[in-house]
Amino acid sequence: MGLEANIRHVTPYVPGEQPRQKVIKLNTNENPYPPAPGAMEMLHQMDPEKLRMYPDPEIKMLTECLASRYQVRPEQVFVGVGSDDVLAMSFLTFFNSGKPVLFPDITYSFYKVWAELYRVPYTCPSLDGTMHIRAEDYCGENGGIILANPNAPTGLYESLDVIEKILKENPGVVVIVDEAYIDFAGKPSAVSLVDRYENLLVTQTFSKSRSMAGVRIGFAIGNERLIRWLLDVKYSFNSYTLSALAILCGTKAVEDETYFQKTTSQIIATRERTKRRMAALGFEFPDSSANFLFARHPKYDGEVLFQALRQRQIYVRHWNQSKIREYLRITIGTEEEMETLYEALEEILKS
Ligand SMILES: *Cc1c(COP(=O)(O)O)cnc(C)c1O
C-alpha cells in the first residue's frame, strides 16, 4: 500500500504495432522510401572518435543547417529526439498556468498522455461535422493550445488564416502547431508566422517526410525567447539528447533537398491515386493532406476490415474508440504496396 501511493501512475500512449515478420506495413506512417543517400553514406564513414566521445550538446551543426533551410536564425531552432521528445519538453516548459490546455477530441493521442503525465489540465473541443476545428473553440481563456496541422488521424489541413486567428486571440499563452505531416500538404507552413507571433511554436519531424523514424530527430521553430526556455528545460533534463549519429545523418538528409522533393512528390502522387482507387471501392474519407488516408466503408465495419487485412499480412491502424471506430488509417506506401492493398480490399469486399 505505502509503495503504491508514492507512484506516478499514468496510462501510457500505445504506439502502433511494429511486427517482426515481413508484412505490408501501412500502420505507423513511416516513409516507404530509404533516407537520403548522403545520410546512408555518413553511416559507413562514421569516425570512431565521434562515437567514443559525447556528442555536441548544442547540436550546432544540425541546428544551423535547419535554420538555413527554413530561413530563420539558429536561435529560433530547438532539436530533440523525435518530435515526441520536443513536444513532451514543450508541455513541461509551456503549459504551467494551471488552466486547461486545449486540443481537439480527435487528434494525436499522445497530447492527452503528456497532459496526464505532467498533471496539466486539458479540454478537448469536438471537431465539426466535416472533421475540421472550429476556431471559436480556441478563443476562450486557456492555458495553451496544441494543434496538429495537418491533423492526425484525419489528414485535414487548416488554413493559416485559422491558425492566425487563434494566435491573435491567445497572446498570453503558447500555441503549438505540430506539423509532422506538413511536407505532404503542398500548403503553407506556420513557420512563415514565427517572426510575427511570439506565442507560436511550430514542430516538425524527420520521421515521416525524411524517412528517418528510426534515427529519432524532431525540431521546433519559434521565437528566440520560447527556444531559450525550451533549452533551459532540456539542460535540466538531459544535455546530450541527440546521438552523434543522428546529428550527422540528420544534417546530410537536410542538405539533399532534391531527394527530399523527389520522394515527397512521389508520396503525394501515390496518395492522390489512392484517393481515386479507394473512392472507386466505395470508401469515404476526409481529403487528406498527409501521407495517410483516414477511410471508412459505409457497408463494412472498421474492425472487420482491419482484421481481414491483417490476415493478409497488411497492417493498417484502427482505434476502437467512439467517433472513429468505423475508420482505418492507411499509410501511403509504394505504388506496389498500394496495389496489393486494393487487390486485398476488392477481395474482402466481395466475400
Ligand atoms: C508521428 C507524429 C509525431 C511524432 O513523431 P516523432 O517520430 O516522434 O518525430 C508527432 N506528432 C504527430 C501528429 C505525429 O503523427
Ligand as a Chemical Component Dictionary entry (heavy atoms), coordinates in Angstrom:
data_LIG
# 
_chem_comp.id                   LIG 
_chem_comp.type                 NON-POLYMER 
_chem_comp.pdbx_formal_charge   0 
_chem_comp.three_letter_code    LIG 
# 
loop_
_chem_comp_atom.comp_id 
_chem_comp_atom.atom_id 
_chem_comp_atom.alt_atom_id 
_chem_comp_atom.type_symbol 
_chem_comp_atom.charge 
_chem_comp_atom.model_Cartn_x 
_chem_comp_atom.model_Cartn_y 
_chem_comp_atom.model_Cartn_z 
_chem_comp_atom.pdbx_ordinal 
LIG C1 C1 C 0 4.452 10.869 -35.923 1  
LIG C2 C2 C 0 3.944 12.056 -35.181 2  
LIG C3 C3 C 0 4.707 12.705 -34.210 3  
LIG C4 C4 C 0 5.986 12.168 -33.641 4  
LIG O1 O1 O 0 6.952 11.891 -34.478 5  
LIG P1 P1 P 0 8.419 11.542 -33.994 6  
LIG O2 O2 O 0 8.698 10.236 -34.650 7  
LIG O3 O3 O 0 8.477 11.477 -32.506 8  
LIG O4 O4 O 0 9.216 12.657 -34.545 9  
LIG C5 C5 C 0 4.224 13.856 -33.634 10 
LIG N1 N1 N 0 3.019 14.332 -33.954 11 
LIG C6 C6 C 0 2.224 13.725 -34.847 12 
LIG C7 C7 C 0 0.900 14.306 -35.153 13 
LIG C8 C8 C 0 2.660 12.562 -35.471 14 
LIG O5 O5 O 0 1.863 11.926 -36.327 15 
# 
loop_
_chem_comp_bond.comp_id 
_chem_comp_bond.atom_id_1 
_chem_comp_bond.atom_id_2 
_chem_comp_bond.value_order 
_chem_comp_bond.pdbx_ordinal 
LIG C1 C2 SING 1  
LIG C2 C3 SING 2  
LIG C2 C8 DOUB 3  
LIG C3 C4 SING 4  
LIG C3 C5 DOUB 5  
LIG C4 O1 SING 6  
LIG O1 P1 SING 7  
LIG P1 O2 DOUB 8  
LIG P1 O3 SING 9  
LIG P1 O4 SING 10 
LIG C5 N1 SING 11 
LIG N1 C6 DOUB 12 
LIG C6 C7 SING 13 
LIG C6 C8 SING 14 
LIG C8 O5 SING 15 
# 
